[in-house]
Each structure stands twice: as structure tokens, then as C-alpha cells.
Amino acid sequence: MDKVIIGRRDFLRGTMAVSAAAFCLPGSAFAEDAAKPQVLGGTPQKGGILTFNYQSDPPNFDPLSNSTSRTLYSIAPCYNSLVMYDPKDPTKIIGDLAKSWDFAPDGRKLTFKIIENAKFHDGVPLTAADVKFSFDLVRNPPEGVVSVRKSALSAVQDINILDDYTIEFVLNAPSPSLLTNLATGWMLVLPKHFVEGGGDLKKTVLGSGPFKFKNYQTGVSVELERNPDYHIPDKPYLDGITYYIVPDPSTVYSYFRTGQILVYESLQGEDSRRAEKEFGDKILIQGTPSYGFSSLVFNVSKAPWDDVRVRKALNLAIDRREALKVLRQNDGYLGGLMPAQGKWAQSDEQLAKLPGFAADREADLAAARQLLKEAGHEGGISTKLMTKRGASYEALAIFLIDQLSKVGVNATLDLQEDAVAYDNLTTQKFELGAWEQTVNADDPDAVFGELYTCKGGRNFSGLCNAKIDELFAQQTSELDEAKRHELVKAMELAAMEDAGRVILFWRKSFLGQSRRVHDLLRHPQMDNNRRMQEVWLSEA
């Protein structure tokens, strides 16, 4: 297999044929932290049930409107994408349903040839019509349908079916991020016949992937089973996957100890170090910089959060270094709005010059109180801080309540169930939100398109700044790397000045696994490595 490295100027050089090849993505977060995580390989064996843990129930199974990982855990093994991140190397993009793709010489057309033997789990063949339907739904959903990743396909002007197994994306302008966006874990190909026939993707999982949906028991588990008719011979290796819903970390740790859970998701650094001491060579711990961050979100449609001075004051009130120490045992990184340790991240020197990142806490607190005084809130503010149930979310909320009290903001905890909290966040039925989030890729389109543009699907603050949208539009089609960096930096500084969302830190994430689990690599964004068709279990 030939490896093709694609630079942005290559879009304008000519046609680039990629047949079952891999794109190399520079600036991976892996390179900045430590050696690439170890993967247990070997000769694959068939059989066995792979077991994971959830913190809470998925709100539903719709891949279009959801952004919570609990949904994607459940459905990603049941679907396919056009292209995907290589399960064994997160710096590469490889084909999934696409067996080849070509850019036109001017970069304004991208043509995919897709495999001809894929079928949905009800036996209906998957064709280019399903690909067009899926991505048209993402970029231009019908009225009343929410598509949180709509901005990721903003460069796409039209999608044309050339034949049953050839699809053409027509672009408004060359897009250096389009393949990156298409490779993220949520860009799944959906069954046109099922949806148009009235099928409900919130309740039914019907894909073409290596696993089929088997059973869901609220508060207990989600079960998947092997797809015996999968289009790749001899895969998947596993008989099935079970996700146990266990909110309490101590219980998860106990299940991990006994082997009931073979893969411990969202393992904290302290527990990972404890597990390594207790379990020794029975387990493997992978730790990587992640695309996840912890944050305070303002609802700018409600006073006093519509006043930028108040938002800036709370930004100054939060001790980011203390947050990293208390909430993550220093397993993480201070950063701006792009993933820390990634290619777009600001340097420590640049961060130190920004409000909220200085080491002089007393000066920050004094400045925060002065801003609140100027905004007419010298006597303090009473508010509610919403978060969802789950140990890490609750700890984040409690920490923020303490921090805000230092400048006279009295926040009471508004603790809600997962689905309710997420719905209230997306519909702006909250005042302040303590929220953990992830972005799909270390790319400005993926980050700003969803989180900070006026119509971003996860712009929970509701803040709209025309300058940010203008800079976003400029950078999204800029092929010159240096020029794009300058535009992104200006866009990031403008968004940080608005302070609609305060990022406390970017997380280092850990994956604990039994040494029975093979060929499972911890990606910076694990949502991009959920297919599980390569994973296998050795005997106990």
C-alpha cells in the first residue's frame, strides 16, 4: 500500500488519486507528549465479548443531532463512514466505504469510488444514494431537524451521484479540512430507505457496520452483536460488545479489577497509576493528550451574562492551574480554544499574556472584582450552575462554585440527568453550565465551526460575533499554511475576548484495558476510533 502525504498546495497541483491509501496528518497531539501508546498486537483470534463502561445512558441513538460520546459508543460499530482515521495510527486517514478518492486539479471537486458489496443490516445494498442522502442531511437538514455538524460541510456546494458507486462532492472553494471532517467519528452513512420510509434513528440503529444492535436496558447496558454478513471477510473478530452503564467510578474500578469490564473508559490519571501498581502486567494503561476540555459556559441570552464585562470577570476568577491540579491531578494542559499540544495550539509564552493565564492570582481577582463593579454588580450575583450527573461533571461544578464565590458570585448547583441537561444546554435553558466537551479533530473547521460561529451546532452560549464568522470563512479555504495560521490566531483571540465559553484546561486521557484486549489504540479523540472491527480478545 502506497502512502500519500497531502499538503494544502497539492489541491492546486492536479488530480491526486488515492486508492486505499492513507493521508498523513501533521501536528498530531501524540508527538508532543510522549511515545506513541503501546498496542497489544499478535495473531487475531475470533470470539469473545468486549466490555466497556458508560457513565450514563445515551440520550438516544441519533447520529445527526447528538454530540455526547455515549451515543457514539453505542452506534459507531454499527455504521460505516466514507473515510476514517486509521485505528492503529491517528495521524492517518484511510478509506472505509471509499476505496479511492480524487481531487480535481483546482481543488473544487472531490470524487469517491465506494465499495460495491456493503449492505445495511436489513440486507439492503448501500449505494452512492445513501452517501448523498446522509451528507445532504448533515449539511442541509430539513426544518425541525438538528444537525450539530452542519458547519463541517460548509464548503460543500452540492453532492452528485455519478453512478451507483461513485459520488462527487462539489465545493464552493478548495477546502483543506474537508477530508479531516469526513473522517471524524460522527460522519456516518445512514440508510436512505429507512429514514425516508419513516424510520426513527433515535430509536433504531440500522447501519452497515461490523456489529449489529442487539439490546438496550436503561440504566444497565447496551449490547451489540457480530454482523455475520459484514462486507470485509473474517471481520469483525469479536462476537459482540457490551457497554455497562456504571456512574460510580469506584464501582467501575471494581469491575475492572474482576475483569467484568475489560476496557475502562475515562480512567482518571490517579486511578490509572493505582491500577498499574495493583494489577501489574495484567493490564495496559494508555495515556495521551486528548481533544477534550473542561469548561464554564455562559448563556448570553440572559442577564447578567449578556454583559462581556461580567463574563471576563468570571474568566479571571477561575484559577486554571488549581483546576488542573484538583480535578485532574495535573493530568492535562493549559490551553486556548484549539487543542493543547496540537499543531494549532498557542505557546506557553502566548498564553501567559492572555487574561486568566497569569500566575498572579491576587491581581486577577482584583481585576475581576473591578469589572463586576463597573458592570453594576459590586454587591454580588446569585445564579444557578447547571451540570449533569457523573463524577467528573459534578466535581467540575463544585470546583467552579468555589472559584466564583471568590469574586462574589453565589452559584447553586443545578444537577440534572444526562439527557435533560444536554437538551437544556442546546436549547439555552440554563444560566451557567459546567460542561466537559470534546472536539472531533485538531482543525479550526472542526473546532470553530461547531463551537464558536454564529450557527455552530454546539455554540451553547448563543454568542454571535460577525468578525469570528468572517475570519472563519476566510481561513476555511486558505491553502497557504502560514496565512491560515494567522487567520486562525486572530479568530481564536476574538473568541477568547468574547468569553462565551471559558476553557479551564485540556485533558490528558487514559484508557485502561485488560491484556486480553488487542489492537485497540487510544486516540486523542476516541470518538474517531469506535469501529472496533480490528479489536480481538485473547483467551483468559
Buried (B, 14 or more C-beta within 10 A) or exposed (E): EEEBEBEBEBBEEEEBEBBEBBBBBEBBBBBBBEEBBEBBEEEBBEEBBBBBBBBBBBBBBBBBBBBBBBBBBBBBBBBBBBBBBBBBBBBBBBBBBBBBBBBBEEBBBBBBBBBEEBBBBEEBBBBBBBBBBBBBBBBEBEEEEEBBBBBBBBBBEEBEBEEEBBBBBBBBBBBBBBBBBBBBBBBBBBBBBBBEEEBEBBEEBBBBBBBBBBEBEEEBBBBBBBBEEBBEEEBBBBBBBBBBBBBEBEEBBEBBBEEBBBBBBBBBBEBBBEBBEEBEEEBBBBBBBBBBBBBBBBBBEBEBBBBBBBBBBBBBBBBBBBBBBBBBBEBBBBBBBBBBBBBBBBEEEEBEEBBBBBEEBEEBBEBBBBBBBEBEBEEEBEBEBBBBBBBBBBBBBBBBBEBBEBBBBEBEBBBBEBBBBBEBBBEBEBBBBBBBBBBBBBBBBBBBBBBBBBEBBBBBBBBBBEEBBEBBBBBBBBBEEEEBBEBBBBBBBBBBBBBBBBBBBBBBBBBBBBEBBBBBBBBBBBBBBBBBBBBBBBEE
